[in-house]
């Protein structure tokens, strides 16, 4: 199982990581606002994550870390 972490205070909520995830493990959290005023991306189901790191590759701000 992979461990995915986000620097949510730096996320601008672009959604590129959400669309890149082949397992649908990510979403934009509309109930949370970070310090920059954006709704950040969050992991919804860590157990489904296969550790492909597509999300981290797509992130233009490099705020996602994937550890296997």
C-alpha positions, 0 to 999 in steps of 0.5 A, spaced: 500 500 500 502 506 498 502 513 502 500 519 499 501 526 502 499 533 500 501 540 502 494 542 502 496 549 504 499 550 497 494 546 493 490 551 488 485 546 487 486 545 480 483 538 479 489 535 475 491 530 480 483 528 481 483 527 473 489 523 473 488 518 478 486 511 475 483 508 481 478 515 483 482 515 490 482 523 490 477 529 490 477 536 491 474 537 498 469 543 497 468 543 505 475 545 506 479 552 504 486 553 505 490 559 507 490 561 499 483 561 499 482 554 495 479 548 496 485 543 496 485 536 493 484 530 498 485 522 498 478 519 499 480 512 500 488 510 501 487 503 501 485 503 493 491 507 492 496 503 487 502 508 488 502 509 481 504 517 482 500 519 476 497 524 481 504 527 483 506 527 476 500 531 474 501 536 480 504 543 477 505 545 484 509 539 486 505 538 493 504 531 492 508 525 495 507 518 494 511 513 498 511 505 497 
